[in-house]
Amino acid sequence: MPRKLNITVDYNVCVGNAMCETFATSTFGLNDDRQSYVIDPAGDPEETVLEAAENCPVSAITVVDAETGEQLFP
């Protein structure tokens, strides 16, 4: 069973280049300000979500294991 993730986007940092949405299309979307937001934390496999977070050029995405609190990224 895949682990549950808490995913946050720091809107003070996000520049809206949509890399996360490109990698994890079911997890991330862009709001009206062209900043990323989380549509569904379980929308894509964990590896895909982590790849999306790692490809954010400004490291605006934080991924945490919802059950243990372990920070997975950054």
C-alpha positions in Angstrom: 0.0 0.0 0.0 1.5 3.4 -0.9 2.2 5.8 1.9 0.1 8.9 2.3 1.8 12.2 1.5 1.4 15.7 2.8 2.5 18.0 0.0 2.7 21.8 0.3 3.7 24.6 -2.1 5.3 27.7 -0.7 3.5 30.5 -2.5 6.1 33.0 -1.5 8.6 31.0 -3.5 6.7 29.5 -6.4 7.3 31.2 -9.7 4.7 29.1 -11.7 6.9 27.5 -14.3 4.6 24.4 -14.1 7.4 21.8 -13.9 5.6 20.0 -11.1 2.4 19.9 -13.2 4.4 18.5 -16.2 5.7 15.6 -14.1 2.7 14.9 -11.8 -0.3 16.0 -13.7 -2.8 14.4 -11.3 -1.2 15.8 -8.2 -0.5 19.4 -9.2 -2.3 22.2 -11.0 -1.9 25.9 -11.6 -4.2 28.4 -9.9 -5.4 31.8 -11.3 -2.1 33.4 -10.3 -0.2 30.7 -12.2 1.2 29.2 -9.0 1.1 25.5 -8.3 -1.3 23.9 -5.9 -2.1 20.4 -4.8 -5.1 18.9 -6.6 -4.7 15.4 -5.0 -1.8 14.2 -2.9 -2.5 10.7 -4.0 -3.0 11.5 -7.6 0.4 10.2 -8.8 2.8 7.6 -7.5 5.2 8.7 -4.7 8.2 8.5 -7.1 6.5 10.8 -9.6 5.6 13.3 -6.9 9.2 13.4 -5.6 10.5 13.8 -9.2 8.1 16.7 -9.6 9.3 18.3 -6.4 13.0 17.7 -7.3 12.5 19.5 -10.6 11.0 22.6 -9.1 13.6 25.2 -9.9 13.0 27.2 -6.8 12.3 24.3 -4.4 8.9 25.5 -3.5 7.5 22.0 -2.8 7.7 20.1 0.4 6.8 16.4 0.6 6.2 14.7 4.0 5.1 11.2 5.0 1.7 11.9 6.5 1.9 9.1 9.0 5.5 9.4 10.3 6.2 13.1 9.7 9.4 12.2 7.8 10.3 14.9 5.4 10.9 13.2 2.0 11.8 16.4 0.1 13.7 18.6 0.3 
